[in-house]
Amino acid sequence: MRRLRRSRDGVGLVPIPAADTRQGLERERTWLAIALASLLVLMWTTRGSPIGTPVADTYDFLSWLSFHRPLGILDAMGGSPYWRPVSRQLYYALLGPFMLRAPWLVALVHLALLAVLVMVLFRSARRVFSPAIAAALATFPVLGEPARALLAWPTGGEPLLAMVFAALAVQSALERRRLRTTLAATAAILSYEQALLLVPVLVVLVLGRRAGGGEGARPWLAPALLATGALVLGHLLAGRSGAGLLRGGWTPEPLATPLSVLAKAIACQLNVEDLGSPTRQLVWAGYAALLVTAVTLLARRDCRARVARHALLLAGGAAWFVAGMLIAGLGSPGWFPWRTALPALGLAVALIGLLGSLTPRLAVGFVAVRLVALLLAPAIPARVQGTLPLASSQHAFVRLARLQRVVDSARRAMWARYPSLPRGAAVKYWTLLEGTAWGFDQGRAVQVWYGDSTLTWSWFEHLTERHDAVLAFNPDSASPAVIIEPASLAAYAAARQAVDDGQLRLADSLFGAAGRNQVKPADAYRYDIANLQARVAHQLGDDARADSLNGFAWRLGGDSPAYFAMAANIALGRGWLDAAALQARRCLALAPGDSEAIDVLRRLREIARQTDARDAPARLARPAGR
């Protein structure tokens, strides 16, 4: 069948020449290829992150998958009360077995889903816009800051699946495929609650079909009704298993006003949320230039006419975005950048549709500015820092990637040193880097690693506690996790006992053995050893060695109450009273109740009283001044 187009006089249709058809198809393929190339940009921006690596609440679902048999369809899989059987039960049943040993496979699946999303959006947008504008619109969900988390984190599969199925549902409805529309809409809603936005969209498409004189509207209500019915019925049944929003109810999220939520979501989708100050101003200037150009073009009648032809579509996209963010404001507290991803599909239609209606160059310019903003977004450092990177939220990509590297390094270190552990083993951590505790999901991560739900994960607090494996974490390291060797820990425990028994020279020797037996240095562990050795040396009267060891401890741990307390004691032993007082006060500024610093100040006051008592007779013998 030959393709037709409207004649130049606007009356009737005329056949499109074969050459024009081939040229048009080649042009479409070129623009689609350009849109798909945006995936390469996204992959580049995630460099340095072990993409696909499970972390945090991903282990809720992996734990449920590992230790609950049979896998139920009507529960929350151990996570929050949301019931999402497609993006949880089905997703983890298929990919869960590969997440630990082949996380790259998870990332590959997410990349494929994003590619499908780009192609579906392009195909749907081509029904209204030119290939250039359709390509610009299709790249919107890929060239956004939240897309980095969607690609890199398994939990990002929940909104990602909803986005893909929602796009498929709309495309299928436009192509008059009722069964595929029903299945896609149901899968979207059962992946993520925000996909309820599909219901009014499908109803609008039904009404539009009736107004256009197409087939009856009644059969086309089925997709919306079935999808909504599946959600409501599923949540009612899931409530018996502790899942389902209808059981616990939705509560407003404390994110200030809806307008502030929308503003934050727009900043997130424009990729400026986590940019540094000079860069942010530069990007905002680019957006401002586009806005000024758009306002200028709107003064022209032909531009306003083109916008008016798409007014209903543009308004619908804006409504989708606003409604989606209002839904995102219900549920658990906190700011989650990826919650803007599904509503942002409407923002893409509204923004790029408006700019493209004025001129395709504006749409391409918008993509260019947004692309630059994404490329300028904070990258993942080569080494894991001890402190949290600056970001808008705990769930920002740079923090998620840091968390993935810390948890993954712990898994690799544990598997290399302990291929297996006894049932009910106690895994301890000597220290954790700032903001990484939640990555281990209260120990579920370690339980999943070893397939043992009785395994425990806790801080190493007492030497007498059971400890089958002990981890420490070094800051400023590409692979921060370190195993504390049992032989080193045994020498450390013996040294502590020798200190308690008053055998200081034996304790000093054992502390040295503990340091030598630790093959891979663990900074926090070495700090404790050096600090304790410094105290032993001070008690043995070797203040020069005590000062050297205390300085080594400071180089490992920086300012700390223990360092300042030891420095105060050393200064007092050397008779440097002013220095002792200064170091004691520094200690108390960090730890107001530190007993060592308080004791140093007490001894200084006693020395001052004794000095005053010795000097009193001399002062009385002096003649009074005039």
FIVO-827981 format. One line per field, with one value per residue (C-alpha): residue number from 1; residue in one letter; y, z, x. Coordinates in steps of 0.05 Angstrom, whole numbers. Layout:
N
num <- c(NUM, ...)
residuo <- c(A, ...)
y <- c(Y, ...)
z <- c(Z, ...)
x <- c(X, ...)
//
This chain:
626
num <- c(1, 2, 3, 4, 5, 6, 7, 8, 9, 10, 11, 12, 13, 14, 15, 16, 17, 18, 19, 20, 21, 22, 23, 24, 25, 26, 27, 28, 29, 30, 31, 32, 33, 34, 35, 36, 37, 38, 39, 40, 41, 42, 43, 44, 45, 46, 47, 48, 49, 50, 51, 52, 53, 54, 55, 56, 57, 58, 59, 60, 61, 62, 63, 64, 65, 66, 67, 68, 69, 70, 71, 72, 73, 74, 75, 76, 77, 78, 79, 80, 81, 82, 83, 84, 85, 86, 87, 88, 89, 90, 91, 92, 93, 94, 95, 96, 97, 98, 99, 100, 101, 102, 103, 104, 105, 106, 107, 108, 109, 110, 111, 112, 113, 114, 115, 116, 117, 118, 119, 120, 121, 122, 123, 124, 125, 126, 127, 128, 129, 130, 131, 132, 133, 134, 135, 136, 137, 138, 139, 140, 141, 142, 143, 144, 145, 146, 147, 148, 149, 150, 151, 152, 153, 154, 155, 156, 157, 158, 159, 160, 161, 162, 163, 164, 165, 166, 167, 168, 169, 170, 171, 172, 173, 174, 175, 176, 177, 178, 179, 180, 181, 182, 183, 184, 185, 186, 187, 188, 189, 190, 191, 192, 193, 194, 195, 196, 197, 198, 199, 200, 201, 202, 203, 204, 205, 206, 207, 208, 209, 210, 211, 212, 213, 214, 215, 216, 217, 218, 219, 220, 221, 222, 223, 224, 225, 226, 227, 228, 229, 230, 231, 232, 233, 234, 235, 236, 237, 238, 239, 240, 241, 242, 243, 244, 245, 246, 247, 248, 249, 250, 251, 252, 253, 254, 255, 256, 257, 258, 259, 260, 261, 262, 263, 264, 265, 266, 267, 268, 269, 270, 271, 272, 273, 274, 275, 276, 277, 278, 279, 280, 281, 282, 283, 284, 285, 286, 287, 288, 289, 290, 291, 292, 293, 294, 295, 296, 297, 298, 299, 300, 301, 302, 303, 304, 305, 306, 307, 308, 309, 310, 311, 312, 313, 314, 315, 316, 317, 318, 319, 320, 321, 322, 323, 324, 325, 326, 327, 328, 329, 330, 331, 332, 333, 334, 335, 336, 337, 338, 339, 340, 341, 342, 343, 344, 345, 346, 347, 348, 349, 350, 351, 352, 353, 354, 355, 356, 357, 358, 359, 360, 361, 362, 363, 364, 365, 366, 367, 368, 369, 370, 371, 372, 373, 374, 375, 376, 377, 378, 379, 380, 381, 382, 383, 384, 385, 386, 387, 388, 389, 390, 391, 392, 393, 394, 395, 396, 397, 398, 399, 400, 401, 402, 403, 404, 405, 406, 407, 408, 409, 410, 411, 412, 413, 414, 415, 416, 417, 418, 419, 420, 421, 422, 423, 424, 425, 426, 427, 428, 429, 430, 431, 432, 433, 434, 435, 436, 437, 438, 439, 440, 441, 442, 443, 444, 445, 446, 447, 448, 449, 450, 451, 452, 453, 454, 455, 456, 457, 458, 459, 460, 461, 462, 463, 464, 465, 466, 467, 468, 469, 470, 471, 472, 473, 474, 475, 476, 477, 478, 479, 480, 481, 482, 483, 484, 485, 486, 487, 488, 489, 490, 491, 492, 493, 494, 495, 496, 497, 498, 499, 500, 501, 502, 503, 504, 505, 506, 507, 508, 509, 510, 511, 512, 513, 514, 515, 516, 517, 518, 519, 520, 521, 522, 523, 524, 525, 526, 527, 528, 529, 530, 531, 532, 533, 534, 535, 536, 537, 538, 539, 540, 541, 542, 543, 544, 545, 546, 547, 548, 549, 550, 551, 552, 553, 554, 555, 556, 557, 558, 559, 560, 561, 562, 563, 564, 565, 566, 567, 568, 569, 570, 571, 572, 573, 574, 575, 576, 577, 578, 579, 580, 581, 582, 583, 584, 585, 586, 587, 588, 589, 590, 591, 592, 593, 594, 595, 596, 597, 598, 599, 600, 601, 602, 603, 604, 605, 606, 607, 608, 609, 610, 611, 612, 613, 614, 615, 616, 617, 618, 619, 620, 621, 622, 623, 624, 625, 626)
residuo <- c(M, R, R, L, R, R, S, R, D, G, V, G, L, V, P, I, P, A, A, D, T, R, Q, G, L, E, R, E, R, T, W, L, A, I, A, L, A, S, L, L, V, L, M, W, T, T, R, G, S, P, I, G, T, P, V, A, D, T, Y, D, F, L, S, W, L, S, F, H, R, P, L, G, I, L, D, A, M, G, G, S, P, Y, W, R, P, V, S, R, Q, L, Y, Y, A, L, L, G, P, F, M, L, R, A, P, W, L, V, A, L, V, H, L, A, L, L, A, V, L, V, M, V, L, F, R, S, A, R, R, V, F, S, P, A, I, A, A, A, L, A, T, F, P, V, L, G, E, P, A, R, A, L, L, A, W, P, T, G, G, E, P, L, L, A, M, V, F, A, A, L, A, V, Q, S, A, L, E, R, R, R, L, R, T, T, L, A, A, T, A, A, I, L, S, Y, E, Q, A, L, L, L, V, P, V, L, V, V, L, V, L, G, R, R, A, G, G, G, E, G, A, R, P, W, L, A, P, A, L, L, A, T, G, A, L, V, L, G, H, L, L, A, G, R, S, G, A, G, L, L, R, G, G, W, T, P, E, P, L, A, T, P, L, S, V, L, A, K, A, I, A, C, Q, L, N, V, E, D, L, G, S, P, T, R, Q, L, V, W, A, G, Y, A, A, L, L, V, T, A, V, T, L, L, A, R, R, D, C, R, A, R, V, A, R, H, A, L, L, L, A, G, G, A, A, W, F, V, A, G, M, L, I, A, G, L, G, S, P, G, W, F, P, W, R, T, A, L, P, A, L, G, L, A, V, A, L, I, G, L, L, G, S, L, T, P, R, L, A, V, G, F, V, A, V, R, L, V, A, L, L, L, A, P, A, I, P, A, R, V, Q, G, T, L, P, L, A, S, S, Q, H, A, F, V, R, L, A, R, L, Q, R, V, V, D, S, A, R, R, A, M, W, A, R, Y, P, S, L, P, R, G, A, A, V, K, Y, W, T, L, L, E, G, T, A, W, G, F, D, Q, G, R, A, V, Q, V, W, Y, G, D, S, T, L, T, W, S, W, F, E, H, L, T, E, R, H, D, A, V, L, A, F, N, P, D, S, A, S, P, A, V, I, I, E, P, A, S, L, A, A, Y, A, A, A, R, Q, A, V, D, D, G, Q, L, R, L, A, D, S, L, F, G, A, A, G, R, N, Q, V, K, P, A, D, A, Y, R, Y, D, I, A, N, L, Q, A, R, V, A, H, Q, L, G, D, D, A, R, A, D, S, L, N, G, F, A, W, R, L, G, G, D, S, P, A, Y, F, A, M, A, A, N, I, A, L, G, R, G, W, L, D, A, A, A, L, Q, A, R, R, C, L, A, L, A, P, G, D, S, E, A, I, D, V, L, R, R, L, R, E, I, A, R, Q, T, D, A, R, D, A, P, A, R, L, A, R, P, A, G, R)
y <- c(0, 68, 121, 184, 257, 318, 357, 427, 460, 423, 386, 311, 263, 249, 191, 202, 187, 125, 165, 212, 152, 121, 187, 198, 128, 139, 206, 173, 118, 170, 209, 145, 125, 193, 184, 114, 143, 180, 114, 117, 185, 157, 99, 147, 187, 124, 107, 89, 57, -19, -14, -68, -81, -93, -48, -22, -43, -87, -136, -135, -168, -214, -237, -251, -288, -329, -348, -349, -409, -412, -341, -309, -263, -224, -194, -136, -183, -156, -84, -26, -41, -27, -86, -89, -160, -145, -103, -146, -218, -226, -182, -214, -285, -273, -230, -244, -306, -266, -202, -222, -257, -221, -152, -130, -172, -129, -66, -96, -111, -40, -13, -55, -29, 43, 28, 1, 63, 108, 71, 69, 143, 160, 120, 150, 221, 213, 210, 284, 314, 314, 263, 314, 334, 261, 243, 301, 277, 205, 223, 260, 201, 179, 245, 260, 256, 204, 159, 144, 111, 75, 44, 29, 6, -57, -22, 28, -27, -11, 58, 37, -21, 24, 75, 24, -9, 58, 81, 15, 22, 92, 69, 8, 51, 98, 37, 10, -54, -67, -131, -103, -38, -77, -120, -62, -17, -71, -88, -14, -4, -68, -44, 25, 62, 126, 89, 101, 164, 118, 112, 184, 182, 121, 151, 214, 172, 136, 202, 227, 165, 174, 248, 229, 182, 119, 52, 51, 77, 23, -32, 16, 28, -44, -30, 26, -12, -78, -45, -6, -67, -109, -57, -49, -123, -140, -90, -115, -186, -166, -131, -199, -209, -141, -108, -61, 13, 3, -32, 19, 81, 136, 194, 261, 265, 322, 357, 427, 452, 420, 479, 467, 393, 412, 462, 410, 358, 407, 424, 350, 336, 396, 365, 425, 398, 376, 421, 466, 541, 567, 510, 516, 589, 573, 519, 564, 617, 568, 552, 626, 639, 585, 615, 685, 657, 618, 680, 720, 668, 665, 737, 710, 688, 627, 602, 611, 573, 514, 513, 518, 455, 416, 454, 394, 348, 398, 412, 337, 327, 383, 353, 284, 314, 353, 294, 246, 289, 296, 220, 217, 262, 207, 150, 145, 209, 235, 259, 206, 234, 173, 186, 242, 195, 171, 239, 269, 234, 285, 341, 319, 324, 392, 424, 393, 393, 468, 485, 440, 470, 538, 512, 444, 482, 502, 430, 408, 467, 446, 375, 404, 446, 388, 342, 391, 395, 319, 314, 367, 329, 304, 243, 183, 193, 141, 129, 122, 181, 175, 230, 235, 272, 335, 319, 338, 274, 208, 175, 219, 178, 198, 172, 109, 94, 105, 58, 5, 7, 0, -57, -93, -87, -119, -177, -189, -185, -233, -284, -282, -293, -334, -376, -405, -389, -433, -429, -372, -338, -269, -219, -155, -89, -50, 15, 38, 97, 155, 143, 70, 31, 30, -2, -68, -67, -86, -147, -176, -165, -211, -262, -264, -270, -334, -360, -360, -323, -338, -299, -235, -168, -118, -70, -101, -77, -128, -175, -229, -230, -284, -259, -306, -250, -176, -122, -52, 2, 48, 118, 145, 75, 45, -18, 3, -63, -99, -164, -160, -223, -271, -278, -202, -197, -252, -214, -150, -185, -213, -145, -113, -168, -155, -81, -99, -146, -91, -128, -66, -92, -155, -113, -69, -131, -161, -95, -97, -169, -149, -96, -144, -199, -152, -165, -111, -47, -26, 47, 48, -16, 11, 75, 38, -2, 60, 98, 41, 31, 106, 99, 39, 76, 136, 92, 60, 130, 133, 198, 207, 141, 156, 223, 188, 135, 187, 228, 165, 155, 226, 216, 156, 184, 259, 301, 258, 260, 202, 239, 304, 267, 230, 294, 328, 271, 273, 349, 344, 290, 336, 395, 434, 458, 508, 457, 404, 451, 469, 397, 377, 433, 410, 340, 365, 407, 342, 298, 340, 282, 253, 227, 232, 306, 321, 286, 326, 391, 368, 354, 421, 456, 417, 438, 510, 507, 477, 531, 585, 554, 555, 626, 655, 667, 702, 748, 765, 783, 834, 907, 939, 982, 1056)
z <- c(0, -20, 33, 26, 47, 46, -20, -22, -29, 33, -4, -8, -4, -56, -60, -33, -86, -72, -70, -18, 22, 23, 40, 97, 125, 123, 158, 212, 223, 229, 282, 319, 318, 347, 401, 418, 421, 483, 519, 507, 541, 600, 607, 605, 663, 706, 698, 764, 791, 796, 758, 773, 842, 895, 955, 1010, 1001, 941, 995, 1025, 961, 953, 1025, 1013, 949, 985, 1050, 1037, 1001, 963, 935, 947, 896, 947, 992, 991, 989, 1054, 1031, 1042, 1041, 967, 927, 861, 836, 767, 789, 851, 848, 773, 766, 824, 805, 737, 755, 830, 819, 778, 819, 862, 813, 748, 766, 696, 671, 712, 683, 613, 623, 648, 588, 542, 576, 566, 493, 485, 520, 472, 411, 436, 453, 386, 349, 388, 381, 306, 300, 319, 311, 261, 268, 301, 354, 365, 376, 425, 464, 464, 495, 553, 602, 585, 590, 660, 726, 755, 695, 725, 785, 741, 701, 758, 816, 814, 855, 798, 759, 793, 761, 698, 684, 697, 647, 593, 602, 606, 541, 508, 533, 502, 438, 434, 447, 390, 345, 366, 397, 456, 483, 483, 513, 570, 585, 582, 625, 677, 679, 688, 746, 779, 774, 805, 833, 794, 732, 753, 711, 652, 671, 654, 593, 565, 581, 543, 484, 486, 486, 429, 389, 399, 379, 317, 294, 304, 331, 393, 456, 502, 481, 493, 565, 580, 585, 637, 676, 677, 697, 753, 776, 779, 823, 871, 877, 885, 941, 977, 975, 990, 1053, 1086, 1078, 1105, 1036, 998, 1004, 1018, 1083, 1113, 1077, 1044, 1085, 1058, 1051, 1091, 1031, 1045, 995, 928, 892, 925, 906, 833, 833, 862, 810, 753, 777, 783, 712, 684, 714, 757, 826, 845, 802, 835, 838, 777, 733, 755, 736, 668, 655, 680, 632, 575, 595, 602, 531, 506, 545, 518, 447, 458, 485, 425, 376, 411, 388, 317, 293, 255, 316, 361, 310, 311, 387, 387, 343, 398, 457, 484, 480, 514, 569, 579, 587, 639, 676, 675, 707, 761, 779, 780, 828, 873, 875, 890, 950, 982, 1019, 1054, 1074, 1039, 971, 918, 851, 812, 833, 782, 725, 706, 714, 674, 611, 613, 625, 563, 521, 550, 545, 481, 448, 461, 439, 379, 357, 355, 318, 319, 333, 402, 419, 397, 435, 498, 492, 482, 545, 585, 557, 578, 648, 654, 630, 682, 738, 795, 773, 816, 847, 833, 908, 960, 1008, 1082, 1082, 1043, 976, 971, 942, 947, 982, 1010, 946, 897, 846, 872, 941, 914, 872, 933, 973, 918, 917, 993, 998, 937, 964, 1029, 991, 950, 1011, 1051, 995, 983, 1056, 1079, 1022, 1074, 1146, 1200, 1208, 1255, 1245, 1275, 1225, 1257, 1231, 1266, 1234, 1177, 1131, 1140, 1112, 1090, 1145, 1107, 1047, 1085, 1100, 1174, 1156, 1103, 1052, 1089, 1100, 1026, 1009, 1050, 1043, 1119, 1151, 1221, 1208, 1248, 1229, 1283, 1309, 1342, 1413, 1461, 1451, 1488, 1438, 1384, 1319, 1260, 1214, 1225, 1172, 1172, 1119, 1096, 1071, 1008, 978, 912, 950, 1022, 1055, 1094, 1133, 1203, 1207, 1264, 1284, 1290, 1330, 1377, 1391, 1401, 1451, 1489, 1491, 1520, 1573, 1589, 1599, 1648, 1684, 1689, 1644, 1602, 1566, 1545, 1522, 1481, 1447, 1433, 1403, 1356, 1337, 1324, 1275, 1240, 1233, 1197, 1125, 1092, 1133, 1164, 1183, 1240, 1269, 1264, 1296, 1357, 1363, 1357, 1407, 1458, 1447, 1459, 1527, 1544, 1525, 1567, 1627, 1616, 1619, 1546, 1527, 1463, 1436, 1462, 1425, 1361, 1366, 1382, 1321, 1278, 1305, 1287, 1216, 1211, 1247, 1250, 1309, 1362, 1437, 1447, 1409, 1448, 1515, 1501, 1479, 1543, 1585, 1548, 1555, 1629, 1638, 1604, 1648, 1591, 1633, 1584, 1527, 1572, 1589, 1515, 1492, 1549, 1530, 1457, 1480, 1521, 1463, 1424, 1483, 1542, 1591, 1574, 1639, 1618, 1599, 1663, 1703, 1668, 1685, 1757, 1764, 1733, 1784, 1839, 1813, 1811, 1883, 1906, 1868, 1900, 1969, 1959, 1933, 1988, 2041, 1991, 1971, 2044, 2056, 1999, 2019, 1998, 1936, 1937)
x <- c(0, 27, 35, -8, 0, -44, -42, -12, -80, -103, -158, -153, -93, -40, 9, 79, 132, 173, 238, 208, 184, 254, 286, 236, 249, 324, 315, 272, 324, 379, 342, 323, 397, 415, 363, 390, 461, 439, 446, 521, 522, 484, 533, 591, 561, 557, 631, 663, 600, 593, 527, 476, 505, 451, 452, 405, 332, 350, 371, 301, 277, 337, 329, 256, 273, 327, 293, 217, 190, 146, 150, 82, 51, 9, 63, 112, 173, 199, 203, 156, 81, 75, 49, 86, 85, 114, 173, 186, 164, 172, 233, 272, 251, 283, 344, 355, 397, 447, 453, 512, 557, 536, 509, 528, 470, 422, 452, 446, 372, 361, 398, 354, 292, 316, 329, 258, 232, 269, 242, 170, 171, 201, 149, 91, 118, 126, 50, 49, 119, 176, 233, 279, 228, 209, 282, 289, 229, 252, 319, 287, 283, 354, 390, 365, 402, 352, 367, 436, 403, 352, 409, 457, 412, 369, 315, 310, 277, 211, 199, 236, 189, 130, 157, 167, 99, 64, 96, 76, 5, -2, 30, -15, -76, -56, -48, -116, -89, -136, -105, -34, -59, -93, -33, 17, -26, -37, 37, 55, 6, 29, 101, 93, 33, 49, 28, -44, -35, -49, -123, -143, -98, -132, -201, -182, -159, -227, -265, -222, -236, -311, -306, -267, -321, -279, -302, -346, -316, -343, -294, -237, -255, -234, -158, -168, -220, -182, -116, -149, -188, -125, -92, -151, -165, -92, -82, -144, -118, -47, -70, -77, -1, 17, 25, -19, -30, -103, -85, -38, -63, -24, 2, 26, 101, 134, 164, 136, 86, 66, 96, 164, 159, 145, 202, 250, 226, 237, 307, 321, 298, 335, 399, 416, 398, 468, 511, 562, 549, 587, 565, 493, 491, 520, 467, 411, 436, 428, 357, 342, 366, 319, 262, 274, 276, 212, 176, 200, 175, 107, 96, 90, 22, 46, 84, 23, -19, 29, 27, -49, -53, -18, -48, -88, -27, 18, -32, -41, 34, 38, -22, 12, 74, 38, -8, 51, 90, 30, 25, 100, 87, 47, 81, 147, 183, 245, 266, 277, 301, 278, 207, 207, 223, 153, 119, 176, 150, 93, 143, 180, 117, 100, 169, 197, 129, 123, 193, 189, 123, 157, 217, 254, 319, 293, 278, 347, 378, 341, 368, 438, 435, 407, 461, 516, 485, 486, 558, 577, 541, 586, 625, 644, 713, 766, 772, 717, 721, 708, 655, 590, 595, 554, 486, 413, 392, 415, 390, 428, 467, 536, 518, 485, 547, 592, 547, 551, 626, 631, 582, 610, 681, 657, 625, 687, 733, 688, 682, 757, 776, 716, 687, 640, 619, 588, 514, 494, 561, 573, 601, 626, 649, 704, 682, 637, 647, 599, 530, 541, 505, 439, 474, 480, 405, 413, 455, 409, 464, 513, 458, 443, 518, 523, 451, 442, 385, 414, 478, 485, 516, 536, 588, 650, 639, 670, 729, 693, 635, 632, 663, 672, 693, 711, 710, 739, 735, 790, 773, 805, 810, 786, 767, 754, 734, 789, 786, 818, 858, 841, 915, 921, 856, 880, 944, 904, 858, 918, 950, 887, 886, 960, 944, 889, 938, 991, 1040, 1057, 1120, 1083, 1025, 1071, 1100, 1032, 1006, 1066, 1049, 977, 1001, 1049, 996, 948, 969, 926, 927, 861, 866, 816, 845, 917, 893, 867, 931, 975, 933, 937, 1011, 1022, 988, 1030, 1094, 1072, 1060, 1129, 1158, 1178, 1144, 1184, 1158, 1089, 1089, 1111, 1057, 1004, 1026, 1020, 950, 932, 956, 908, 848, 856, 831, 798, 787, 836, 891, 882, 877, 942, 976, 953, 982, 1048, 1053, 1038, 1091, 1142, 1122, 1091, 1032, 1002, 1005, 973, 916, 906, 903, 857, 808, 810, 793, 734, 709, 700, 680, 655, 657, 725, 754, 827, 822, 783, 838, 893, 857, 847, 922, 938, 895, 929, 997, 973, 949, 1015, 1053, 1011, 1023, 1099, 1099, 1054, 1109, 1153, 1096, 1082, 1155, 1157, 1147, 1083, 1087, 1073)
//
